[in-house]
Amino acid sequence: MKSPYLRMGVVLLTLSMTPWSPAQFFYFGNTNDKIPAHAIRVSPESRLLPDGEYGFTDHTNAHGARVFAVKLREGNYRVTIRLGDAHVATNTTIKAEARRLMLYSVTTAPGEYVTKHFTVSVRQPEMLDGSRVSLKSGEEQSPSWDEYLWLEINGDRPGVQSIEIVPVDTVTTVFLAGDSTVTDQGREPWGGWGQMLPRFFKPDVVVTNLAQSGLTLTSFERQNRLKKILSMMKPGDYVLIQFGHNDQKEKGENVGPFTSYKANLKRYVEKIREKGGNPVLVSSMERRRWEDGKPGKTLSDFAQAVRQTGTELDVPVIDLNTMSLQIYEALGESGSARAFAHYPANTFPGQDQPLKDNSHHNSYGAYELARAVVESIRQNIPGLAAHLAEDVTPFDPTKPDNPDELVIPPSPFPSSVQKPEGN
């Protein structure tokens, strides 16, 4: 692989004057470049100061990734980015907030430029009635919940010429409710399929991921995350609901997949429909367990409860449980480890022991699961399928992508060998 570097040409960030955010224009490039009178010139050395309005953070890595942050109010923002370079070929991946994949491996030839668009959500925990989402320890400082839009410029040879950021309020929102396997995992090497999902939609859709590690249907609601979804949701928006890994461990009278779990799913569906939203149920993907040369089943009852609820309430079901087993079997017993957080000692700073987690996925595994989710949307949810990106192709879970060929550049945020909560 070539030694990657960030080749910054001109980067223009534009924020319209609306009640959501002040008008701001940022220009990156040569000091001799002629820029609009209303633009603010920013050099690649400009740093984000404490409580500053914009600037580059100190996050970087050996791949040359950089992160630019802009202070914004809660809302949805359309990002238009022009990629390319006058002299060299470029390969750019863009992530937003806590490693949400927005653009993957966009290439240009020398002298070629392309313009891409995506929409990203910026949110805070507070709600209009004075209540707030109960964030977990460390989550308050996460890029997913603070007052900045974080844009990660990554890739083999990134070439960013311009970026425009404009508030929008007419997009369809896909909300995600779930656990550690869905959430925007903020640290390498962990990945949730929800943070890969934005890459597969057109700019007229924004993915808002409120999933968090360790949560069940009841604790998600207790932390006001469902209430936050309902407070932001417009008629016609979608809510994808995937729980099971942690619900399986709940104890008590009448607690189980066909009692409390189904009752909680039904309550979610009713509340979402009352607000004019479209609920979608997702059965939990399996853990990595092998029995007699086949992937083992540890969540079958919960997956069946999801299917039953979908039939009883006429709710679309994405059967990720079945598709995950097909992916694992296709990769094989040893190969399936490459979809999970399995790494030899000393792969990451402070990791003196091998990392072997058979519940939580890495970026590759999360991406494959996201492709499975998208394939089910494409086949079974026509209203949402109409918003899929033009380059989305059919996905056969019995023929997953080659992990040697699908390489998502690691983010520059610090890695962590601490396993996410839940299993």
N, C-alpha and C positions, 0 to 999 in steps of 0.2 A: 504493500500500500504506500502511496506517495505520502510524504510528510505534509499533513494538512495545515492550512493556515487560513486566517480570515483576511480577505482582501476587501477592505472597505472602500467603496467608491463614494457615492453620494447617498446619504440616507436622510430622507425628509419625512418627519413624523408630523402629521397634521391633525389637530383636534378641533372640531367645529365648536362655535360658541353656542352652548346649550345649557340648560340648568344642570346637566349631568357633569360637565367639566368645563374649565376655562379654555379659551382659545389659545393654543400653543402650537408653534411651528418649530421644528428642529431640523437642522441641516448639517450633514456630515460630509466632509470632503476636503479638497485642496483649498488652501486659503485664497488662492487666486480665482477660484470659481465664482461666477456671478450668481447671486442667490436672490430670491424674492425679498422685497423690502421688509415684509412682516415675519421673515424667518429668523430664528436664532441659530447662529453657527455653533456647532458642538464638535470638538475634536475627538478622535478615538481615545485620547487620554482623559477625557472628562469623566469624573467619578461621581457616583451617587452619594451625596452627603447625607448625614442623618436628617431625616424628615425633609430631604430635598425633593425637588419637583421632577427631576429626571437625571439620568446619567448611567454610565456603565458601572456594574458592580465589580467586585474583586474576584468573582467566580470565573475560573478558567481551568483548562486541563491540557494534557499533552496533545490533544487533538486540535487545540487552538480555538475551542468554542468560547463565545463571549455572551454575556447577558446584559440587555439594556432594559431599564425599568422606567416607567412613566407613572406618576401619581394620577389616579383617576377615581371618580366616584363609582359606586356600584352601578352596573349596567352591562349592556352588550355592545361590543365595538367591532366594527368592520375594519379589517386590516387589509390593505392593498400593498403588495410588496413587489418591487421590480428587481429581478435577479439577472446577473450576468457580469461580464467584464470585457473591456475592449481588447485585451491582449491574451487572456488565458481562458481555458475551459474551467467551468465552475461546477460544483456539486454541493447543493445546499439543503440542509434539513432545518426546519424551524419548529421549535417547541414553545409553548406558552405556559405561563403560570407554573404549576408544579409538574413540569415535564409532559404536558399534554401535547401529543403529536399533531401538528397542524399541517405541515408540508414535509413529505419524505423524499429525499434524494432527487431533487429537481436539478437537472443537468442543463448546461448551456455550452455551446462551442465558443471559441474565441470570437469576440465581436457580436455575439448573439445575446439578445435580451428577451426575457419572458416576464409577464406580469401575472401574479397569482393573487387570489383573494381568499380570505377565511374570516370567520366571525368567532370571537372569543368572549367569554363571560368573565366579568370582574365582580366579586361579591364580598360583602362583609357579613358578620354574624347577626347584626342588629336587624330588627323588623319594625315596621311603622307603629305597632301597638306597644312598643317599649320592651318586648321580650327579645330574646336572642338565642341563637344556637349555642348549646353547651359544647364548647370545643374541648378536645382532649389536650393533655399536657403536650406542649410544643406545637400544637396545631395553630395557635393564634399567630405564630410567626411564620407559618407556612405561606408560600406564594398563592395558595388557593384561597386564603381568607384575608389577606391584608389589603391595603389601599393602593396597591400598585398593579399595573399590568407589566408582567415580566415576559420579555421576548428573548428566547435563547437562539442565538445564531450559531449553527452547528453544521457539520458535514465534512466531507473529504477536502474540498476547497470552496468554502462559502464565498459567494459573491453577491453582496447586497448593495443595490444602487439606490433604492428609495423605498420608504415605508410611509404609508398614510393611515392614520387611525381616526375613525369617525364613529360617533355614537349612533346606534340604530335601535329601533324599537318595533320593527315589523317582522322580525325573523321568527321562525318556528323554533321552539326550544325542546330539546330532548333532555329531560332530567333523568339522573341515575340515582337510584336508591340501592345501597348494597353494603358489602363488607370489604375486607382487605383485598379480595380477588378482583374487585371492581374499582376501587378508589384510585385517585391520582397519587400513586406512591412517589414521595418526594426524593427518595435516595436510590442510587444504584446499589445493588443490582436488581432491585425489586420492581415489579410492574403489575398494574391492574389493567384489565381489558378496557375499562372505561376511559383511561387516559389515551388509549390508541384510537378510540372511536372518532374523534373530530376529523382525522385525516380522510375519512371515507364519505364526508358529506359536502354538499355544495355550500357556498357562503350564505344561502338563505336559511341555514340551520345552525344553531349554536348548541353545543353539548354542555350541560351544567351538571357537574358530578358532585353530589353531596355524600357519596359513599365514604365509609371510614372503617379502618381496621377494627376487628373485634366486635362489631355490632350485630345485633339480631333485629328482627322486625320490631320487637318491643323497645329495645334500647335506642334504635334509630328514631322512633317516635318520641320516646322520653327526652331525648336531647333536642327536640324541636326541629329536627331535620325535615321530617315530613311537613310540619307546619311551615317551614321556610319554603319548601317546594310549592305548597299551596298558595303562599303569599305572593310568589313571583309568577305563578302559572297563568297563562291566558287560555281561553277556550281554543281547542285544537292542538295544544301542545301535547307531548308524549311523556310518559313516565315509565322507564324500564326498571323493574323491581327484581332483584336477585339476592336472596338470603338462603341460608341453610347450614353452612359450615358451623356457625356459632349457635344457631337455634337448636342444632342437634345435641348440644351439651346442656341445654336448659333442663332443670329438674323441677318436679312439683306435681301436684295432682292435676290430671287431665292435660298434661303437657306432652305434646308429641306431634308428629307430622300431620296426622289426620284429625287432630283436635285443635289445640291452640294455634298451631302454625297455619292451618287452613283458615281458621277464624280471623287471624291477623291479616292474612292475604286478602280476605274478603273485605275487611274494614278498609284497607288501603284502596282497594278498587272502588268501593262506594264513595270514599272521600274525594278521590280524584275525579270520578264521574260527576259528582255534585258540583265541581268547579268547571265542568266542561272539558276536562282533560281526557286523554286516551291512555288508559293503563295497558302495559304489556308485561306479562310475567316471563321470567327467565329462570329455568331450572339451573341449579348450581352445577358448575363443572366438577368433575371428580378429582379427588386427590390422586397422587401417583402411588398406586398399590398394585403389585403384580402377583397373580395367583395362577399357577399351572400354565405359565406362558401367555396369560391374557391380563389386560388391565382389570384390577379388582374394583368392585362396586361398594362404596361406603355410604352413599347418599341416595340410594334407590328409592326409599320410602318418601323422602322429601321431594325428589323429582316427580314421583307419581302424584303426590299431593298437589304440586304445581299444575300438572296436567289435568287433574280432576277439577281443580278450581277454575282453570281456563274453560273447560267444557261446561261446567255448571253456570258460570257467569258470562259466557260468550266473550272471553277475553283472549286476544292472541297470545300464544305461548312460543317462546324461543327455547327449544329443547337443547340447551348448551350441555346438559349432562350427557346426553347420547353423543353429541358431536365431539365432546372432549374425549370420550372413550375411543372414538374413531381416530382422532388425531394421535393419541398416545399409542394406540396399536400400530398405526402406520409408521410411527417413528421407532417402535420397538422398545424392548425393556431398557436397554442401555441408552438408546438414542433419545428416549422421552425425557431423560434427565436434563437434556439441553434446553427443554422448555421450562425448567424450574430453576430455582436458585441453587445450583450445584456448581461449586467452584473449588479448585485446589487451594491449599493454604498459600497465603501471601499474594493472592490475586488482588486484594484490596488492602489499603493501609490499616494496620492493626489487626489483620486477620491471620493469626498464627496457627489456626486449625482449619481443616477443610470445612466448607459450608455445604450442608446437605439438607435442603428443605423440600419436602415432597407435597407441600400444600400451597406454597406461594411461588408464583411464576416470575421469570425474568422478562425482559422486554420482548424477546422473541416469542415466548409462550403467550404473553399478553396480546401480542399482535395477531397470532394465529387464532386465539379465542375471539378477538374482535372481528376477524374475518368471518368466523363462523356465525357470530351474531348478525353481521351485515348480510350474509347469505340468507339467513332466515328472514330478515327484513325484506330482502329483495324478492323472495318467493311468496311470503305470506302476509305482508303488511303493505299493500299497494300505496296507501296514502303517504306513508313515510318513505317507501322505496322511491317515490318520485323525486325525493330530495338527495338521493345518493349521487356522489361525484361521477362525472362522465367517465373516469378511468377505472371505475369499479368493475371488476370482472367476476364471473362465477367462481365460487370456491367449493372444492370438494374436500371435506374434512378427512377423507381416506387418502388424500394426496396433499399433505401440508407442504408449505414452502421448505426448501432446503435451508437448514439453519446456517450452513456455510455461506449461503448467498444472501440471506435476509439479515443484514447487520444494521441495527439502528445505532447511530453514534451515541456513545455514553454522554450523559449530561455533565456539566462542570460543577454542579453542586456536590458537596462532600458526600462520599459513599457511607454506607452504614452496614455493618455485619449483624446488627441486631434484628432478629426476625420480627416482622410485623405481628401485631397482636392477633390472636385467633389462629386456628389451624384446621 
